């Protein structure tokens, strides 16, 4: 094959030393390559047509005559045809060589990425963790990704971030929930100065801390006092705070962040005010020059880092305003990547930039895993990528923040049920119609069908033709997968309208329940006829709700005795593995949410003054 790399369009088969694909003219390895017979009509034609021939490359080289005789028309035709065939061979060999080089380059890139990636100790992850999310009927599962921006001054980060302090803190922490349909996602910003309980965490020396009941959230990342930080401790803290299992964790430091913004040729931002040097460093004696101008602009590297770390000079100078700008920045970055195309060509430079300063959990510790995860997000529409801030309030005793526990629980329950913040169900099981924005609280499971309920179901008979106006929310009360989706399909087949599909906070229902609100009893009886043996009873929510039990699962081929992973058969109702039916989220949280396609100049600050 080595001989092929010497060939090219300027060196035809008539050139001395040229090789055929087999290395010799007669198929014999090492045999001399014959030149054309001197003189005759063949050479005359080549000379007349200006084609490369023996006359252009020097004296004729002697060689054996062609088989079957001397020159003539046959020899001329053979000579005319032969270069075309071998040009194709040259092109084919050249293309193959290019592919080999590309493959080798790709291998080098992946090798480089693998060499860049650092992962933290799997043994540092808490053993007492929330359960894994259950797959829907199609086998799809939500994914929870913890994104941490480290302000470590280690390596060359101090040149970008300033400051004299050692160790590392988490300037930015976002829990990104990717829904089971992988078409929706929501990122929850957790204030770095929120007071939270920090569980026991592993130190660099192998010992474990005792944990604290009330500490600044970003103290978790500082546990151990190293320049690398403690991402496992932050992950453990988030799992304790939310009751949600974190599937993956990624930490990016200053260098990695700056490199990422350069890899995408800058990110569009917008500022409501000019930002001066003193706004970035309050120790300076004077206001100084403008470093970021008011209005829309594109930033990368140091300027991008200044933007996402900026607190002063805008609004009340708080972390809340900074988190809003961070959400706007990530939205703009996602928008640019999406427009460029989420493919290996786009992701490789970005991944190379990010992985140079990236620390991940053991589940993302290779280029293949990282690229595969990145590509799994390609179907998320920008409008369906939302960002919110964890419900909070200022403390009266200091400048820190308290989490509003009741509202935060509603948010965590919404994610556990795989419902979007605007009330959509993204489990992949939902019917075509949009689900109801509210869901009923669970009621105690019942194990016996009352005679009155049986009579109601029998009297209801078959559903009537006008039942499309009867809207029903469907929840699974059994650990068998896909049951709520099957129940919704049965309701649709019977001409009812299924408005929501999800999971109850109790997966130990033996009997299917049909609950109804005020004035809905007659309609509930019609619904119950679709589920033989179902109990009909008043509920605490408006409308009609079906909670399917083990009887429905058994009738549909599922094991009635199936239990949720991690829960024993005798576990109390509403155990940790059973997601709660979410209550409506605060309207202020929903209204303040940012979509990744929002105007970059909107919602980038908080409060007044500064």
ZADO-311677 format. One line per 4 residues: their letters; for each residue x, y, z of C-alpha. Coordinates in nm, 2 decimals, m for minus. Example, Ala and Ser with C-alpha at 12.3 -4.5 7.8 and 13.67 -1.06 7.14 Angstrom:
# ZADO-311677
as = 1.23,m0.45,0.78  1.37,m0.11,0.71 $
This chain:
# ZADO-311677
xxxx = 0.00,0.00,0.00  0.29,0.23,0.06  0.35,0.27,m0.31  0.01,0.42,m0.37 $
xxxx = 0.09,0.73,m0.16  0.35,0.82,m0.42  0.11,0.83,m0.71  m0.10,1.12,m0.82 $
xxxx = m0.27,1.26,m1.13  0.06,1.40,m1.27  0.22,1.05,m1.27  0.05,0.82,m1.50 $
xxxx = 0.12,0.46,m1.58  0.37,0.56,m1.84  0.59,0.72,m1.58  0.89,0.53,m1.47 $
xxxx = 0.86,0.36,m1.14  0.48,0.38,m1.13  0.30,0.09,m0.95  m0.03,m0.08,m1.02 $
xxxx = m0.26,m0.18,m0.74  m0.08,m0.51,m0.71  0.27,m0.36,m0.71  0.37,m0.48,m1.06 $
xxxx = 0.26,m0.47,m1.42  0.23,m0.84,m1.47  0.10,m0.92,m1.12  0.44,m1.05,m1.01 $
xxxx = 0.57,m0.87,m0.69  0.88,m0.68,m0.77  0.86,m0.72,m1.15  0.97,m0.42,m1.35 $
xxxx = 0.70,m0.19,m1.48  0.69,m0.20,m1.86  0.71,0.13,m2.06  0.53,0.19,m2.39 $
xxxx = 0.70,0.07,m2.71  0.91,0.36,m2.85  0.76,0.52,m3.16  0.45,0.41,m3.34 $
xxxx = 0.10,0.55,m3.36  0.04,0.53,m2.98  0.31,0.77,m2.90  0.22,0.99,m3.19 $
xxxx = m0.13,1.02,m3.06  m0.01,1.10,m2.71  0.21,1.37,m2.84  m0.06,1.52,m3.06 $
xxxx = m0.32,1.53,m2.78  m0.07,1.67,m2.53  m0.11,1.37,m2.30  0.17,1.28,m2.06 $
xxxx = 0.39,1.03,m2.23  0.73,0.90,m2.25  0.86,1.21,m2.43  0.78,1.43,m2.13 $
xxxx = 0.95,1.22,m1.87  1.27,1.13,m2.04  1.41,0.87,m2.26  1.21,0.56,m2.32 $
xxxx = 1.26,0.28,m2.08  1.31,m0.06,m2.25  1.08,m0.33,m2.15  0.93,m0.65,m2.29 $
xxxx = 0.67,m0.61,m2.57  0.31,m0.65,m2.48  0.17,m0.99,m2.50  0.03,m1.08,m2.84 $
xxxx = 0.26,m0.87,m3.05  0.37,m0.51,m3.11  0.19,m0.18,m3.15  m0.11,m0.10,m3.36 $
xxxx = m0.46,0.01,m3.28  m0.52,m0.25,m3.01  m0.22,m0.13,m2.82  m0.33,0.23,m2.86 $
xxxx = m0.67,0.16,m2.73  m0.53,m0.03,m2.43  m0.29,0.26,m2.36  m0.57,0.51,m2.38 $
xxxx = m0.79,0.31,m2.14  m0.54,0.21,m1.88  m0.47,0.55,m1.72  m0.84,0.61,m1.64 $
xxxx = m0.87,0.28,m1.46  m0.56,0.35,m1.24  m0.67,0.70,m1.16  m0.98,0.55,m1.00 $
xxxx = m0.76,0.32,m0.81  m0.55,0.61,m0.69  m0.85,0.80,m0.58  m0.99,0.50,m0.40 $
xxxx = m0.66,0.44,m0.22  m0.63,0.81,m0.13  m0.98,0.82,0.01  m0.90,0.51,0.22 $
xxxx = m0.59,0.67,0.35  m0.78,0.99,0.45  m1.04,0.77,0.63  m0.76,0.60,0.81 $
xxxx = m0.61,0.93,0.91  m0.95,1.06,1.03  m1.01,0.75,1.23  m0.67,0.78,1.39 $
xxxx = m0.74,1.15,1.46  m1.07,1.06,1.61  m0.90,0.80,1.83  m0.65,1.06,1.94 $
xxxx = m0.93,1.30,2.02  m1.11,1.04,2.23  m0.78,0.94,2.39  m0.72,1.30,2.48 $
xxxx = m1.07,1.34,2.62  m1.03,1.03,2.83  m0.70,1.17,2.96  m0.87,1.50,3.05 $
xxxx = m1.15,1.36,3.25  m1.12,1.32,3.62  m1.37,1.14,3.84  m1.43,1.15,4.21 $
xxxx = m1.42,0.85,4.45  m1.74,0.64,4.42  m1.69,0.53,4.78  m1.75,0.90,4.89 $
xxxx = m2.11,0.88,4.77  m2.35,0.82,5.05  m2.48,0.46,5.10  m2.82,0.58,5.22 $
xxxx = m2.96,0.73,4.90  m3.30,0.81,4.75  m3.42,0.53,4.52  m3.36,0.53,4.15 $
xxxx = m3.64,0.67,3.93  m3.86,0.40,3.78  m3.89,0.36,3.40  m4.21,0.43,3.23 $
xxxx = m4.40,0.18,3.01  m4.15,0.24,2.72  m3.85,0.19,2.95  m3.76,0.56,2.96 $
xxxx = m3.63,0.71,3.28  m3.57,1.07,3.40  m3.21,1.17,3.46  m3.09,1.41,3.73 $
xxxx = m2.76,1.59,3.66  m2.59,1.81,3.92  m2.39,2.09,3.77  m2.13,2.26,3.99 $
xxxx = m1.92,2.56,3.90  m1.61,2.56,4.12  m1.43,2.88,4.22  m1.11,2.68,4.30 $
xxxx = m0.80,2.89,4.29  m0.58,2.59,4.22  m0.37,2.55,3.90  m0.41,2.86,3.69 $
xxxx = m0.76,2.95,3.81  m0.64,3.23,4.03  m0.53,3.42,3.72  m0.90,3.41,3.60 $
xxxx = m1.09,3.44,3.93  m0.86,3.65,4.15  m0.86,3.60,4.52  m0.60,3.47,4.77 $
xxxx = m0.80,3.20,4.94  m0.71,2.84,4.90  m0.96,2.55,4.87  m1.27,2.56,4.66 $
xxxx = m1.63,2.67,4.69  m1.93,2.62,4.46  m2.01,2.95,4.29  m2.29,2.78,4.09 $
xxxx = m2.50,2.48,4.16  m2.79,2.37,3.94  m2.98,2.04,3.96  m3.09,1.97,3.61 $
xxxx = m3.39,1.73,3.58  m3.42,1.57,3.24  m3.77,1.42,3.21  m3.83,1.07,3.09 $
xxxx = m3.94,1.18,2.75  m3.60,1.35,2.71  m3.78,1.64,2.54  m3.82,1.85,2.86 $
xxxx = m3.58,1.96,3.13  m3.57,2.20,3.42  m3.27,2.34,3.61  m3.31,2.44,3.97 $
xxxx = m3.05,2.69,4.10  m2.96,2.63,4.46  m2.84,2.95,4.64  m2.48,2.91,4.76 $
xxxx = m2.56,3.08,5.09  m2.88,2.89,5.17  m2.88,2.72,5.51  m2.91,2.35,5.48 $
xxxx = m2.83,2.02,5.66  m2.50,1.87,5.54  m2.48,1.50,5.59  m2.17,1.30,5.68 $
xxxx = m1.91,1.33,5.40  m1.58,1.16,5.32  m1.26,1.35,5.38  m0.94,1.32,5.17 $
xxxx = m0.78,1.12,5.46  m1.06,0.86,5.43  m1.25,0.96,5.75  m1.61,1.07,5.75 $
xxxx = m1.74,1.40,5.90  m2.03,1.40,6.15  m2.25,1.62,5.95  m2.43,1.94,6.05 $
xxxx = m2.80,2.04,6.08  m2.75,2.40,5.96  m2.47,2.52,5.74  m2.41,2.72,5.42 $
xxxx = m2.49,2.51,5.12  m2.15,2.58,4.95  m1.97,2.46,5.26  m2.04,2.11,5.14 $
xxxx = m1.81,2.16,4.84  m1.54,2.30,5.07  m1.54,2.00,5.30  m1.18,1.87,5.32 $
xxxx = m1.03,2.20,5.22  m0.87,2.09,4.89  m0.84,2.28,4.56  m1.04,2.01,4.39 $
xxxx = m1.34,2.06,4.62  m1.57,1.78,4.74  m1.83,1.71,4.47  m1.94,1.39,4.64 $
xxxx = m2.03,1.59,4.95  m2.23,1.83,4.75  m2.41,1.54,4.58  m2.49,1.38,4.91 $
xxxx = m2.62,1.72,5.04  m2.85,1.77,4.74  m2.99,1.42,4.77  m3.06,1.48,5.14 $
xxxx = m3.21,1.82,5.06  m3.44,1.70,4.78  m3.50,1.33,4.83  m3.41,1.29,4.46 $
xxxx = m3.13,1.06,4.35  m2.86,1.24,4.16  m2.76,1.02,3.86  m2.46,1.23,3.75 $
xxxx = m2.25,1.51,3.88  m2.02,1.74,3.68  m1.78,2.01,3.81  m1.63,2.27,3.59 $
xxxx = m1.37,2.52,3.72  m1.28,2.87,3.59  m1.04,2.74,3.32  m1.28,2.49,3.19 $
xxxx = m1.56,2.74,3.18  m1.35,3.00,2.99  m1.24,2.74,2.74  m1.59,2.63,2.67 $
xxxx = m1.71,2.98,2.58  m1.41,3.01,2.34  m1.49,2.67,2.19  m1.84,2.80,2.08 $
xxxx = m1.70,3.13,1.96  m1.86,3.33,2.23  m2.20,3.35,2.40  m2.46,3.63,2.37 $
xxxx = m2.55,3.81,2.69  m2.73,4.13,2.79  m2.67,4.37,3.08  m2.91,4.64,3.22 $
xxxx = m2.62,4.86,3.33  m2.25,4.93,3.25  m2.02,4.72,3.46  m1.70,4.89,3.59 $
xxxx = m1.38,4.75,3.73  m1.49,4.82,4.09  m1.81,4.61,4.04  m1.58,4.31,3.98 $
xxxx = m1.34,4.39,4.26  m1.49,4.60,4.54  m1.14,4.65,4.70  m1.05,4.90,4.42 $
xxxx = m1.05,5.27,4.53  m1.23,5.40,4.23  m1.51,5.30,3.99  m1.26,5.24,3.71 $
xxxx = m1.31,5.17,3.34  m1.62,5.00,3.19  m1.54,4.62,3.15  m1.89,4.51,3.03 $
xxxx = m2.11,4.75,2.85  m2.49,4.79,2.89  m2.70,4.60,2.65  m2.66,4.29,2.43 $
xxxx = m2.31,4.17,2.34  m2.10,3.86,2.29  m1.85,3.74,2.55  m1.60,3.47,2.59 $
xxxx = m1.31,3.37,2.82  m1.24,3.61,3.10  m1.54,3.84,3.01  m1.78,3.55,3.01 $
xxxx = m1.64,3.45,3.35  m1.68,3.80,3.48  m2.04,3.80,3.37  m2.15,3.48,3.54 $
xxxx = m1.96,3.57,3.87  m2.08,3.94,3.87  m2.29,4.04,4.18  m2.23,4.42,4.23 $
xxxx = m2.34,4.71,4.02  m2.68,4.55,3.93  m2.99,4.52,4.14  m2.94,4.45,4.51 $
xxxx = m2.60,4.29,4.45  m2.72,3.96,4.58  m2.66,3.60,4.48  m3.02,3.58,4.36 $
xxxx = m2.95,3.83,4.08  m2.63,3.65,3.99  m2.82,3.32,3.96  m3.07,3.48,3.72 $
xxxx = m2.78,3.59,3.50  m2.62,3.24,3.52  m2.95,3.09,3.41  m2.96,3.34,3.12 $
xxxx = m2.61,3.25,3.03  m2.67,2.88,3.03  m2.98,2.94,2.82  m2.79,3.14,2.57 $
xxxx = m2.51,2.88,2.56  m2.77,2.60,2.51  m2.93,2.80,2.23  m2.60,2.84,2.05 $
xxxx = m2.51,2.48,2.07  m2.86,2.38,1.96  m2.83,2.60,1.65  m2.49,2.47,1.56 $
xxxx = m2.63,2.12,1.59  m2.59,1.87,1.87  m2.36,1.62,1.70  m2.00,1.50,1.75 $
xxxx = m1.86,1.77,1.53  m2.01,2.03,1.76  m1.96,1.84,2.08  m1.60,1.73,2.04 $
xxxx = m1.44,2.08,2.06  m1.68,2.17,2.34  m1.60,1.85,2.53  m1.23,1.89,2.48 $
xxxx = m1.25,2.24,2.63  m1.47,2.13,2.92  m1.29,1.81,3.00  m0.96,1.99,3.04 $
xxxx = m1.09,2.11,3.38  m1.38,1.87,3.44  m1.45,1.64,3.73  m1.73,1.39,3.71 $
xxxx = m1.90,1.11,3.89  m1.78,0.75,3.80  m2.08,0.71,3.57  m1.94,0.97,3.33 $
xxxx = m1.57,0.89,3.35  m1.50,0.83,2.98  m1.54,1.02,2.66  m1.79,0.77,2.53 $
xxxx = m2.01,0.80,2.83  m1.98,1.18,2.83  m2.06,1.21,2.45  m2.34,0.96,2.47 $
xxxx = m2.50,1.16,2.76  m2.46,1.49,2.57  m2.62,1.34,2.26  m2.91,1.21,2.47 $
xxxx = m3.02,1.57,2.53  m3.04,1.67,2.16  m3.42,1.65,2.14  m3.49,1.90,2.42 $
xxxx = m3.65,2.20,2.27  m3.52,2.54,2.39  m3.87,2.64,2.50  m3.90,2.33,2.71 $
xxxx = m3.57,2.39,2.89  m3.67,2.59,3.20  m3.47,2.74,3.49  m3.61,2.83,3.83 $
xxxx = m3.46,2.92,4.16  m3.53,2.71,4.47  m3.80,2.89,4.68  m3.62,3.10,4.93 $
xxxx = m3.64,3.40,5.17  m3.39,3.63,5.33  m3.31,3.55,5.69  m3.36,3.82,5.95 $
xxxx = m3.06,3.73,6.16  m2.79,3.76,5.89  m2.75,3.81,5.52  m2.80,3.44,5.43 $
xxxx = m3.10,3.26,5.29  m3.36,3.02,5.43  m3.53,2.77,5.20  m3.91,2.79,5.20 $
xxxx = m3.96,2.42,5.29  m4.33,2.39,5.20  m4.28,2.53,4.85  m3.95,2.35,4.80 $
xxxx = m4.13,2.02,4.88  m4.39,2.09,4.61  m4.10,2.14,4.36  m3.93,1.82,4.46 $
xxxx = m4.25,1.63,4.44  m4.32,1.77,4.10  m3.99,1.64,3.97  m4.03,1.30,4.14 $
xxxx = m4.37,1.27,3.96  m4.19,1.38,3.63  m4.43,1.67,3.59  m4.31,1.99,3.43 $
xxxx = m4.35,2.31,3.63  m4.63,2.42,3.40  m4.83,2.10,3.47  m4.74,1.88,3.18 $
xxxx = m4.67,1.51,3.24  m4.34,1.41,3.08  m4.32,1.04,3.18  m4.38,0.93,2.82 $
xxxx = m4.71,0.76,2.93  m4.93,1.07,2.89  m5.22,1.07,2.65  m5.23,1.32,2.37 $
xxxx = m5.42,1.58,2.57  m5.24,1.81,2.81  m5.26,1.69,3.16  m5.43,1.87,3.44 $
xxxx = m5.20,2.12,3.63  m5.32,1.99,3.96  m5.33,1.65,4.11  m5.52,1.52,4.41 $
xxxx = m5.37,1.42,4.74  m5.35,1.05,4.80  m5.60,0.88,5.02  m5.55,0.57,5.23 $
xxxx = m5.55,0.25,5.05  m5.85,0.02,5.08  m5.85,m0.35,5.05  m6.22,m0.43,5.04 $
xxxx = m6.49,m0.33,4.78  m6.80,m0.20,4.96  m7.14,m0.34,4.86  m7.26,0.02,4.78 $
xxxx = m6.96,0.08,4.55  m7.03,m0.25,4.37  m7.39,m0.16,4.32  m7.29,0.18,4.18 $
xxxx = m7.06,0.02,3.93  m7.32,m0.23,3.82  m7.59,0.04,3.78  m7.36,0.25,3.57 $
xxxx = m7.35,m0.01,3.29  m7.14,0.07,2.99  m7.01,0.42,2.94  m7.24,0.64,2.74 $
xxxx = m7.15,0.79,2.41  m7.13,1.14,2.55  m6.85,1.06,2.80  m6.58,1.26,2.62 $
xxxx = m6.67,1.55,2.83  m6.58,1.35,3.14  m6.22,1.42,3.23  m6.02,1.18,3.44 $
xxxx = m5.68,1.20,3.60  m5.51,0.86,3.63  m5.25,0.75,3.88  m5.08,0.42,3.95 $
xxxx = m5.11,0.28,4.30  m4.90,m0.03,4.22  m4.53,m0.08,4.16  m4.60,m0.26,3.84 $
xxxx = m4.48,m0.04,3.55  m4.69,0.11,3.28  m5.03,0.06,3.46  m5.14,0.42,3.46 $
xxxx = m5.07,0.44,3.09  m5.28,0.12,3.03  m5.56,0.26,3.23  m5.56,0.58,3.04 $
xxxx = m5.58,0.39,2.71  m5.88,0.19,2.84  m6.05,0.52,2.93  m5.98,0.67,2.59 $
xxxx = m6.11,0.35,2.42  m6.43,0.39,2.63  m6.46,0.75,2.50  m6.35,0.93,2.82 $
xxxx = m6.08,1.20,2.83  m5.77,1.12,3.03  m5.61,1.44,3.14  m5.31,1.33,3.35 $
xxxx = m5.10,1.02,3.40  m4.87,0.98,3.69  m4.79,0.79,4.01  m4.96,0.82,4.35 $
xxxx = m4.76,0.87,4.67  m4.87,0.52,4.78  m4.79,0.22,4.56  m4.96,m0.04,4.79 $
xxxx = m5.32,m0.01,4.66  m5.49,m0.35,4.64  m5.81,m0.23,4.48  m5.86,0.03,4.21 $
xxxx = m6.02,0.35,4.34  m6.24,0.60,4.16  m6.26,0.92,4.36  m6.49,1.21,4.27 $
xxxx = m6.54,1.57,4.37  m6.86,1.77,4.43  m7.13,1.69,4.17  m6.93,1.42,4.00 $
xxxx = m7.07,1.10,4.16  m7.27,1.00,3.85  m6.98,1.04,3.62  m6.75,0.85,3.86 $
xxxx = m6.99,0.56,3.84  m6.96,0.56,3.46  m6.58,0.57,3.49  m6.59,0.28,3.74 $
xxxx = m6.76,0.06,3.49  m6.43,0.05,3.29  m6.26,m0.10,3.60  m6.46,m0.40,3.73 $
xxxx = m6.45,m0.42,4.10  m6.33,m0.06,4.15  m6.43,0.13,4.47  m6.62,0.46,4.41 $
xxxx = m6.58,0.71,4.69  m6.57,1.09,4.75  m6.23,1.25,4.71  m6.07,1.56,4.83 $
xxxx = m6.01,1.71,4.49  m6.24,1.85,4.22  m6.31,1.62,3.92  m6.26,1.25,3.89 $
xxxx = m5.94,1.05,3.98  m5.86,0.69,3.91  m5.59,0.52,4.12  m5.53,0.18,3.98 $
xxxx = m5.44,m0.10,4.22  m5.29,m0.45,4.22  m5.62,m0.59,4.09  m5.59,m0.39,3.77 $
xxxx = m5.22,m0.49,3.74  m5.30,m0.86,3.78  m5.58,m0.83,3.52  m5.34,m0.68,3.28 $
xxxx = m5.07,m0.94,3.31  m4.85,m0.78,3.57  m4.74,m0.94,3.89  m4.98,m0.83,4.16 $
xxxx = m4.72,m0.88,4.42  m4.45,m0.67,4.26  m4.28,m0.43,4.50  m4.09,m0.12,4.44 $
xxxx = m3.71,m0.17,4.44  m3.56,m0.09,4.78  m3.89,m0.13,4.96  m4.01,m0.43,5.15 $
xxxx = m4.35,m0.59,5.10  m4.45,m0.47,5.45  m4.33,m0.11,5.41  m4.57,0.15,5.53 $
xxxx = m4.78,0.34,5.27  m4.61,0.64,5.12  m4.26,0.51,5.18  m3.95,0.68,5.04 $
xxxx = m3.97,0.49,4.71  m4.32,0.61,4.62  m4.33,0.96,4.47  m4.59,1.20,4.61 $
xxxx = m4.87,1.33,4.40  m4.75,1.69,4.35  m4.94,1.99,4.48  m4.96,2.30,4.26 $
xxxx = m4.64,2.50,4.25  m4.64,2.86,4.37  m4.75,3.09,4.09  m4.46,3.32,4.16 $
xxxx = m4.21,3.04,4.09  m4.38,2.94,3.76  m4.41,3.31,3.65  m4.04,3.37,3.73 $
xxxx = m3.91,3.07,3.54  m3.69,3.13,3.24  m3.71,2.94,2.92  m3.39,2.89,2.72 $
xxxx = m3.55,3.08,2.43  m3.64,3.39,2.63  m3.50,3.72,2.53  m3.14,3.74,2.67 $
xxxx = m3.21,4.09,2.81  m3.51,3.98,3.02  m3.50,3.87,3.39  m3.13,3.92,3.45 $
xxxx = m3.14,4.09,3.79  m3.31,4.10,4.13  m3.40,4.39,4.36  m3.30,4.75,4.32 $
xx = m2.99,4.96,4.41  m2.65,4.82,4.40 $
